Amino acid sequence: MNSKVVTFLKQDPKLGKIIERVGSYKIKKRNNHFATLVESIISQQLASGAAEAIFHRFKKLYPKFPKPIQILKTKDSKLRSVGLSKMKIGYLKDLAKKIEDGHLEIKSLPKMSDAEIIEELIQVKGIGIWTAQMFLIFSCGRRDVLPIGDLGLRKGVQMAFSLPELPTPKQVEEIGNRWKPYRSVATWYLWKSLQKFNKIG
């Protein structure tokens, strides 16, 4: 991790304490963009253990991670058998269809701006702003993303700044302005400051 980034973020004494405690910034960049989006859709609104179990069973349906066309050809009943809801099967097939028919140029995404990537991804059913922001951080390695609606980030800000209540997304945005242009890095440190996020990549 660039020491210039850490030095900059440590100017915020609250964040500085967390950085000292957590140590080096080690985010695992995921290079298979399609797999990242599939996992994001599967994981939505599920506890991490349940999400991991379903994703693991989903992957076992195929010899290696499926291409969009393979998901389109998989019967819904087969996908339901691994624990996927009817709604999520619809989301996965919508993602696969948009890639197959060229509506979503997944290979071109890394060349786009953050705003353009979000605009592209939220056209897919089941992908909202939060999922698109996680994609920017973990798949594209973008360093200035602040997912203000993320519960973990809000909780991290509350604890770091000793706030009596969970901050609103607007408050998180205001506090986060001081971390520009490295808000993804600050977010990662705030996630890591919470015990339950200690496994995050």
VEXBAMAR-32103 format. One record per residue (C-alpha): x, y, z; chain; residue in three letters. Coordinates in steps of 0.2 Angstrom, whole numbers, plus 5000, padded with zeros to 4 digits. Example, Ala and Ser with C-alpha at 12.3 -4.5 7.8 and 13.67 -1.06 7.14 Angstrom:
REM residues 2
{x=5062, y=4978, z=5039, cadena=A, residuo=ALA}
{x=5068, y=4995, z=5036, cadena=A, residuo=SER}
This chain:
REM residues 201
{x=5000, y=5000, z=5000, cadena=A, residuo=MET}
{x=5006, y=5017, z=4995, cadena=A, residuo=ASN}
{x=5013, y=5025, z=5011, cadena=A, residuo=SER}
{x=5008, y=5042, z=5004, cadena=A, residuo=LYS}
{x=4989, y=5036, z=5006, cadena=A, residuo=VAL}
{x=4991, y=5031, z=5024, cadena=A, residuo=VAL}
{x=5000, y=5047, z=5029, cadena=A, residuo=THR}
{x=4986, y=5057, z=5021, cadena=A, residuo=PHE}
{x=4973, y=5047, z=5030, cadena=A, residuo=LEU}
{x=4982, y=5048, z=5047, cadena=A, residuo=LYS}
{x=4979, y=5067, z=5046, cadena=A, residuo=GLN}
{x=4962, y=5062, z=5053, cadena=A, residuo=ASP}
{x=4967, y=5057, z=5071, cadena=A, residuo=PRO}
{x=4951, y=5046, z=5073, cadena=A, residuo=LYS}
{x=4956, y=5036, z=5058, cadena=A, residuo=LEU}
{x=4974, y=5036, z=5062, cadena=A, residuo=GLY}
{x=4971, y=5026, z=5078, cadena=A, residuo=LYS}
{x=4962, y=5013, z=5068, cadena=A, residuo=ILE}
{x=4976, y=5012, z=5055, cadena=A, residuo=ILE}
{x=4988, y=5010, z=5069, cadena=A, residuo=GLU}
{x=4978, y=4996, z=5076, cadena=A, residuo=ARG}
{x=4973, y=4987, z=5060, cadena=A, residuo=VAL}
{x=4990, y=4988, z=5051, cadena=A, residuo=GLY}
{x=4993, y=4987, z=5032, cadena=A, residuo=SER}
{x=4979, y=4989, z=5019, cadena=A, residuo=TYR}
{x=4977, y=4973, z=5011, cadena=A, residuo=LYS}
{x=4962, y=4972, z=4999, cadena=A, residuo=ILE}
{x=4960, y=4957, z=4988, cadena=A, residuo=LYS}
{x=4956, y=4963, z=4970, cadena=A, residuo=LYS}
{x=4944, y=4951, z=4961, cadena=A, residuo=ARG}
{x=4948, y=4949, z=4943, cadena=A, residuo=ASN}
{x=4933, y=4939, z=4937, cadena=A, residuo=ASN}
{x=4920, y=4953, z=4936, cadena=A, residuo=HIS}
{x=4906, y=4942, z=4931, cadena=A, residuo=PHE}
{x=4909, y=4930, z=4946, cadena=A, residuo=ALA}
{x=4910, y=4945, z=4958, cadena=A, residuo=THR}
{x=4893, y=4951, z=4952, cadena=A, residuo=LEU}
{x=4885, y=4934, z=4953, cadena=A, residuo=VAL}
{x=4892, y=4932, z=4971, cadena=A, residuo=GLU}
{x=4885, y=4950, z=4975, cadena=A, residuo=SER}
{x=4868, y=4945, z=4969, cadena=A, residuo=ILE}
{x=4868, y=4928, z=4978, cadena=A, residuo=ILE}
{x=4874, y=4937, z=4995, cadena=A, residuo=SER}
{x=4861, y=4951, z=4995, cadena=A, residuo=GLN}
{x=4851, y=4951, z=5012, cadena=A, residuo=GLN}
{x=4859, y=4935, z=5018, cadena=A, residuo=LEU}
{x=4870, y=4932, z=5033, cadena=A, residuo=ALA}
{x=4888, y=4929, z=5027, cadena=A, residuo=SER}
{x=4888, y=4910, z=5032, cadena=A, residuo=GLY}
{x=4872, y=4907, z=5022, cadena=A, residuo=ALA}
{x=4878, y=4917, z=5007, cadena=A, residuo=ALA}
{x=4894, y=4907, z=5007, cadena=A, residuo=GLU}
{x=4886, y=4890, z=5008, cadena=A, residuo=ALA}
{x=4874, y=4895, z=4993, cadena=A, residuo=ILE}
{x=4888, y=4902, z=4983, cadena=A, residuo=PHE}
{x=4898, y=4886, z=4986, cadena=A, residuo=HIS}
{x=4884, y=4875, z=4981, cadena=A, residuo=ARG}
{x=4880, y=4886, z=4965, cadena=A, residuo=PHE}
{x=4898, y=4884, z=4959, cadena=A, residuo=LYS}
{x=4897, y=4865, z=4961, cadena=A, residuo=LYS}
{x=4884, y=4864, z=4948, cadena=A, residuo=LEU}
{x=4897, y=4868, z=4935, cadena=A, residuo=TYR}
{x=4914, y=4861, z=4931, cadena=A, residuo=PRO}
{x=4922, y=4878, z=4932, cadena=A, residuo=LYS}
{x=4914, y=4895, z=4935, cadena=A, residuo=PHE}
{x=4900, y=4897, z=4923, cadena=A, residuo=PRO}
{x=4899, y=4909, z=4908, cadena=A, residuo=LYS}
{x=4883, y=4919, z=4906, cadena=A, residuo=PRO}
{x=4876, y=4907, z=4893, cadena=A, residuo=ILE}
{x=4878, y=4892, z=4904, cadena=A, residuo=GLN}
{x=4868, y=4901, z=4918, cadena=A, residuo=ILE}
{x=4854, y=4905, z=4905, cadena=A, residuo=LEU}
{x=4854, y=4887, z=4900, cadena=A, residuo=LYS}
{x=4852, y=4881, z=4918, cadena=A, residuo=THR}
{x=4835, y=4876, z=4923, cadena=A, residuo=LYS}
{x=4827, y=4886, z=4937, cadena=A, residuo=ASP}
{x=4823, y=4871, z=4947, cadena=A, residuo=SER}
{x=4842, y=4866, z=4947, cadena=A, residuo=LYS}
{x=4846, y=4883, z=4953, cadena=A, residuo=LEU}
{x=4833, y=4883, z=4966, cadena=A, residuo=ARG}
{x=4840, y=4866, z=4972, cadena=A, residuo=SER}
{x=4856, y=4875, z=4979, cadena=A, residuo=VAL}
{x=4845, y=4887, z=4989, cadena=A, residuo=GLY}
{x=4843, y=4902, z=4977, cadena=A, residuo=LEU}
{x=4826, y=4911, z=4978, cadena=A, residuo=SER}
{x=4815, y=4913, z=4963, cadena=A, residuo=LYS}
{x=4819, y=4932, z=4963, cadena=A, residuo=MET}
{x=4838, y=4929, z=4964, cadena=A, residuo=LYS}
{x=4837, y=4917, z=4949, cadena=A, residuo=ILE}
{x=4828, y=4930, z=4939, cadena=A, residuo=GLY}
{x=4842, y=4943, z=4944, cadena=A, residuo=TYR}
{x=4856, y=4931, z=4939, cadena=A, residuo=LEU}
{x=4847, y=4927, z=4922, cadena=A, residuo=LYS}
{x=4845, y=4946, z=4919, cadena=A, residuo=ASP}
{x=4863, y=4949, z=4922, cadena=A, residuo=LEU}
{x=4868, y=4934, z=4911, cadena=A, residuo=ALA}
{x=4856, y=4940, z=4897, cadena=A, residuo=LYS}
{x=4862, y=4958, z=4897, cadena=A, residuo=LYS}
{x=4880, y=4952, z=4895, cadena=A, residuo=ILE}
{x=4875, y=4939, z=4882, cadena=A, residuo=GLU}
{x=4866, y=4952, z=4871, cadena=A, residuo=ASP}
{x=4879, y=4966, z=4873, cadena=A, residuo=GLY}
{x=4868, y=4977, z=4884, cadena=A, residuo=HIS}
{x=4882, y=4976, z=4897, cadena=A, residuo=LEU}
{x=4900, y=4976, z=4891, cadena=A, residuo=GLU}
{x=4908, y=4969, z=4906, cadena=A, residuo=ILE}
{x=4925, y=4969, z=4899, cadena=A, residuo=LYS}
{x=4924, y=4988, z=4896, cadena=A, residuo=SER}
{x=4919, y=4992, z=4913, cadena=A, residuo=LEU}
{x=4936, y=4995, z=4921, cadena=A, residuo=PRO}
{x=4940, y=5008, z=4907, cadena=A, residuo=LYS}
{x=4924, y=5019, z=4913, cadena=A, residuo=MET}
{x=4923, y=5032, z=4926, cadena=A, residuo=SER}
{x=4915, y=5027, z=4943, cadena=A, residuo=ASP}
{x=4899, y=5036, z=4939, cadena=A, residuo=ALA}
{x=4898, y=5027, z=4922, cadena=A, residuo=GLU}
{x=4901, y=5010, z=4930, cadena=A, residuo=ILE}
{x=4887, y=5013, z=4942, cadena=A, residuo=ILE}
{x=4875, y=5019, z=4928, cadena=A, residuo=GLU}
{x=4879, y=5003, z=4918, cadena=A, residuo=GLU}
{x=4877, y=4991, z=4932, cadena=A, residuo=LEU}
{x=4861, y=4997, z=4940, cadena=A, residuo=ILE}
{x=4852, y=4993, z=4924, cadena=A, residuo=GLN}
{x=4853, y=4975, z=4929, cadena=A, residuo=VAL}
{x=4839, y=4969, z=4940, cadena=A, residuo=LYS}
{x=4844, y=4966, z=4958, cadena=A, residuo=GLY}
{x=4860, y=4977, z=4956, cadena=A, residuo=ILE}
{x=4858, y=4993, z=4966, cadena=A, residuo=GLY}
{x=4870, y=5007, z=4970, cadena=A, residuo=ILE}
{x=4878, y=4997, z=4985, cadena=A, residuo=TRP}
{x=4882, y=4982, z=4974, cadena=A, residuo=THR}
{x=4889, y=4993, z=4961, cadena=A, residuo=ALA}
{x=4900, y=5002, z=4974, cadena=A, residuo=GLN}
{x=4906, y=4985, z=4981, cadena=A, residuo=MET}
{x=4911, y=4981, z=4963, cadena=A, residuo=PHE}
{x=4921, y=4997, z=4961, cadena=A, residuo=LEU}
{x=4930, y=4994, z=4977, cadena=A, residuo=ILE}
{x=4934, y=4975, z=4975, cadena=A, residuo=PHE}
{x=4934, y=4972, z=4957, cadena=A, residuo=SER}
{x=4940, y=4988, z=4949, cadena=A, residuo=CYS}
{x=4952, y=4993, z=4964, cadena=A, residuo=GLY}
{x=4944, y=5011, z=4964, cadena=A, residuo=ARG}
{x=4951, y=5021, z=4979, cadena=A, residuo=ARG}
{x=4938, y=5035, z=4981, cadena=A, residuo=ASP}
{x=4922, y=5026, z=4984, cadena=A, residuo=VAL}
{x=4911, y=5030, z=4999, cadena=A, residuo=LEU}
{x=4897, y=5018, z=5001, cadena=A, residuo=PRO}
{x=4887, y=5030, z=5012, cadena=A, residuo=ILE}
{x=4872, y=5018, z=5014, cadena=A, residuo=GLY}
{x=4883, y=5003, z=5020, cadena=A, residuo=ASP}
{x=4878, y=4998, z=5037, cadena=A, residuo=LEU}
{x=4896, y=4992, z=5042, cadena=A, residuo=GLY}
{x=4903, y=5009, z=5036, cadena=A, residuo=LEU}
{x=4890, y=5018, z=5046, cadena=A, residuo=ARG}
{x=4893, y=5008, z=5062, cadena=A, residuo=LYS}
{x=4912, y=5010, z=5060, cadena=A, residuo=GLY}
{x=4910, y=5029, z=5058, cadena=A, residuo=VAL}
{x=4898, y=5029, z=5074, cadena=A, residuo=GLN}
{x=4911, y=5020, z=5084, cadena=A, residuo=MET}
{x=4926, y=5029, z=5078, cadena=A, residuo=ALA}
{x=4918, y=5046, z=5081, cadena=A, residuo=PHE}
{x=4909, y=5041, z=5097, cadena=A, residuo=SER}
{x=4892, y=5046, z=5090, cadena=A, residuo=LEU}
{x=4877, y=5043, z=5101, cadena=A, residuo=PRO}
{x=4867, y=5036, z=5086, cadena=A, residuo=GLU}
{x=4870, y=5028, z=5070, cadena=A, residuo=LEU}
{x=4875, y=5042, z=5057, cadena=A, residuo=PRO}
{x=4864, y=5045, z=5042, cadena=A, residuo=THR}
{x=4871, y=5042, z=5025, cadena=A, residuo=PRO}
{x=4872, y=5061, z=5023, cadena=A, residuo=LYS}
{x=4882, y=5063, z=5039, cadena=A, residuo=GLN}
{x=4894, y=5049, z=5033, cadena=A, residuo=VAL}
{x=4896, y=5058, z=5017, cadena=A, residuo=GLU}
{x=4900, y=5074, z=5026, cadena=A, residuo=GLU}
{x=4913, y=5066, z=5038, cadena=A, residuo=ILE}
{x=4920, y=5056, z=5023, cadena=A, residuo=GLY}
{x=4924, y=5072, z=5013, cadena=A, residuo=ASN}
{x=4940, y=5074, z=5023, cadena=A, residuo=ARG}
{x=4946, y=5057, z=5016, cadena=A, residuo=TRP}
{x=4945, y=5062, z=4998, cadena=A, residuo=LYS}
{x=4953, y=5055, z=4986, cadena=A, residuo=PRO}
{x=4955, y=5039, z=4996, cadena=A, residuo=TYR}
{x=4938, y=5036, z=5003, cadena=A, residuo=ARG}
{x=4938, y=5017, z=4998, cadena=A, residuo=SER}
{x=4954, y=5015, z=5009, cadena=A, residuo=VAL}
{x=4946, y=5024, z=5024, cadena=A, residuo=ALA}
{x=4930, y=5013, z=5022, cadena=A, residuo=THR}
{x=4941, y=4997, z=5022, cadena=A, residuo=TRP}
{x=4949, y=5003, z=5038, cadena=A, residuo=TYR}
{x=4932, y=5007, z=5046, cadena=A, residuo=LEU}
{x=4926, y=4990, z=5041, cadena=A, residuo=TRP}
{x=4941, y=4982, z=5049, cadena=A, residuo=LYS}
{x=4939, y=4991, z=5065, cadena=A, residuo=SER}
{x=4923, y=4981, z=5068, cadena=A, residuo=LEU}
{x=4926, y=4964, z=5074, cadena=A, residuo=GLN}
{x=4913, y=4955, z=5063, cadena=A, residuo=LYS}
{x=4922, y=4962, z=5047, cadena=A, residuo=PHE}
{x=4939, y=4954, z=5052, cadena=A, residuo=ASN}
{x=4938, y=4942, z=5037, cadena=A, residuo=LYS}
{x=4935, y=4955, z=5024, cadena=A, residuo=ILE}
{x=4947, y=4955, z=5009, cadena=A, residuo=GLY}
